[in-house]
Amino acid sequence: MIEWQLTSTGKIASLSIFRTPKLVSQFRWENGQYQYRPLRKKGIHKTRIYRASMEGNFFHTASDIGLTPPQIRSIYQALYWDIDVTRQAKLGDQLKVAIAQNVIGNQIVGQGKVIGVSYRTQHQHWLLLRADNGQFYAPDGSSNQKTLRRWPLSQPYRISSDF
């Protein structure tokens, strides 16, 4: 979107180009020339709660309620040591996710960050909250992260033989 203001003589006094919801390029006529200023809008932080009951696999259920692939990966990584939701999610399991979003006007800006995860099966319940250091912790402050990795490599590779 572009906005402009004209002087009484019909000359452009200012021109604003809205590049993104956060960034506006503004040109103003000052001292005989146009001066450029980038304007960065600040949004407000809002927390939105997403809820789902597993109706299929974990990824599709989370996608259906509006979560993005990076948010789904974040949930998977938070629950990584407790439950493998890609294989162990069952019909009827309950998922609740708190997402911190930056909002400018009525528009959500950016991906949004997972700040809390609740996952409930028939027999167990996990509740994890993201701390300032980016790691997830239980409400009692205990970490669900282990010192050693669950798998030796960060990428899944095909294993061609026993070792």
C-alpha positions as CSV (number, residue, x, y, z in Angstrom):
1,M,0.0,0.0,0.0
2,I,1.2,3.5,-0.7
3,E,0.0,6.8,0.9
4,W,1.0,10.3,0.0
5,Q,0.2,13.9,1.0
6,L,0.2,16.8,-1.4
7,T,1.0,20.4,-0.7
8,S,-1.4,23.2,-1.7
9,T,0.5,23.5,-5.0
10,G,0.0,19.8,-5.8
11,K,3.6,18.7,-5.1
12,I,4.1,15.5,-3.1
13,A,4.9,16.5,0.5
14,S,5.3,13.0,1.8
15,L,5.2,9.4,0.4
16,S,4.8,6.3,2.6
17,I,5.3,2.8,1.2
18,F,4.0,0.1,3.5
19,R,6.5,-2.7,2.7
20,T,5.4,-5.1,5.5
21,P,3.1,-4.6,8.5
22,K,6.3,-3.7,10.5
23,L,8.2,-1.6,8.0
24,V,7.2,1.6,6.3
25,S,9.5,3.5,3.9
26,Q,8.8,7.2,4.3
27,F,9.9,10.0,2.0
28,R,9.3,13.7,3.1
29,W,10.1,16.9,1.3
30,E,12.5,18.8,3.6
31,N,14.9,21.6,2.7
32,G,14.5,21.3,-1.0
33,Q,14.9,17.5,-1.2
34,Y,13.3,14.3,-0.2
35,Q,14.5,12.7,3.0
36,Y,14.2,9.0,3.5
37,R,13.3,7.5,6.9
38,P,12.5,3.8,7.6
39,L,9.8,3.6,10.2
40,R,9.5,0.4,12.2
41,K,6.2,-0.2,13.8
42,K,6.1,-2.0,17.1
43,G,3.4,-4.5,17.8
44,I,1.9,-5.8,21.0
45,H,2.5,-9.3,22.2
46,K,-0.5,-11.5,22.6
47,T,-0.7,-15.1,23.7
48,R,-3.1,-17.4,21.9
49,I,-4.0,-20.9,23.1
50,Y,-4.5,-23.6,20.4
51,R,-6.4,-26.8,21.4
52,A,-6.7,-30.1,19.5
53,S,-7.8,-33.7,20.1
54,M,-5.8,-36.1,18.0
55,E,-7.8,-37.3,15.1
56,G,-5.0,-38.6,12.9
57,N,-1.3,-38.2,13.0
58,F,0.3,-35.5,15.2
59,F,1.5,-33.2,12.3
60,H,-1.8,-33.1,10.5
61,T,-3.8,-32.5,13.7
62,A,-1.5,-29.7,14.7
63,S,-1.6,-28.2,11.2
64,D,-5.4,-28.4,11.1
65,I,-5.6,-26.1,14.2
66,G,-3.4,-23.5,12.5
67,L,0.1,-24.3,13.8
68,T,3.0,-23.8,11.4
69,P,5.7,-26.4,10.7
70,P,8.3,-24.6,12.8
71,Q,5.9,-24.4,15.7
72,I,5.1,-28.1,15.3
73,R,8.8,-28.9,15.3
74,S,9.2,-26.8,18.5
75,I,6.4,-28.9,20.2
76,Y,8.0,-32.1,19.0
77,Q,11.4,-31.0,20.4
78,A,9.9,-29.9,23.7
79,L,8.2,-33.4,24.2
80,Y,11.1,-35.2,22.6
81,W,12.4,-37.0,25.8
82,D,9.0,-37.7,27.2
83,I,6.9,-39.0,24.3
84,D,7.5,-39.4,20.6
85,V,4.4,-37.8,19.4
86,T,5.2,-38.7,15.8
87,R,4.7,-42.4,16.7
88,Q,2.9,-42.6,20.0
89,A,0.1,-40.1,19.4
90,K,-3.2,-41.8,19.8
91,L,-6.8,-40.9,18.9
92,G,-8.2,-38.8,21.6
93,D,-4.9,-37.5,23.0
94,Q,-5.3,-33.8,24.0
95,L,-2.9,-31.1,22.9
96,K,-2.9,-27.5,24.1
97,V,-0.3,-25.0,22.9
98,A,0.4,-21.4,24.0
99,I,1.9,-19.3,21.2
100,A,3.3,-15.8,21.8
101,Q,2.5,-13.7,18.8
102,N,3.4,-10.1,17.8
103,V,0.3,-8.3,16.5
104,I,0.2,-5.0,14.6
105,G,-3.4,-3.7,14.2
106,N,-5.3,-6.9,13.4
107,Q,-2.4,-8.7,11.7
108,I,-0.2,-11.3,13.2
109,V,3.5,-10.5,12.4
110,G,6.0,-13.3,12.3
111,Q,5.8,-17.0,13.1
112,G,4.9,-16.8,16.8
113,K,6.8,-18.6,19.5
114,V,5.7,-21.7,21.4
115,I,5.8,-20.8,25.1
116,G,3.9,-23.6,26.6
117,V,2.8,-27.2,25.7
118,S,0.3,-29.5,27.4
119,Y,-0.1,-33.0,26.1
120,R,-2.4,-35.5,27.7
121,T,-2.9,-39.1,27.0
122,Q,-5.2,-41.5,28.7
123,H,-2.6,-42.3,31.4
124,Q,-0.2,-39.4,31.5
125,H,0.0,-35.6,31.3
126,W,3.0,-33.4,30.3
127,L,3.1,-29.7,30.9
128,L,6.1,-27.8,29.7
129,L,6.9,-24.1,29.7
130,R,9.6,-22.2,27.8
131,A,12.1,-20.3,30.0
132,D,14.0,-17.2,29.0
133,N,17.0,-19.4,28.0
134,G,14.8,-21.0,25.3
135,Q,14.6,-24.4,27.0
136,F,11.4,-26.1,28.2
137,Y,10.8,-27.0,31.8
138,A,8.1,-28.6,33.9
139,P,6.2,-26.2,36.3
140,D,8.3,-27.4,39.2
141,G,11.4,-26.2,37.4
142,S,12.8,-29.5,36.4
143,S,14.2,-29.9,32.9
144,N,13.0,-32.6,30.7
145,Q,16.2,-32.3,28.6
146,K,18.9,-35.0,29.0
147,T,22.6,-34.4,28.8
148,L,23.1,-36.9,26.1
149,R,21.2,-36.9,22.8
150,R,18.5,-39.5,22.2
151,W,20.0,-40.3,18.7
152,P,23.7,-40.0,17.8
153,L,23.1,-37.7,14.8
154,S,20.8,-34.7,14.3
155,Q,19.7,-35.9,10.9
156,P,17.9,-39.2,10.3
157,Y,20.1,-41.5,8.1
158,R,19.4,-44.9,6.9
159,I,21.3,-47.6,8.7
160,S,22.5,-50.2,6.3
161,S,23.8,-52.8,8.7
162,D,24.1,-53.7,12.3
163,F,26.9,-52.3,14.4
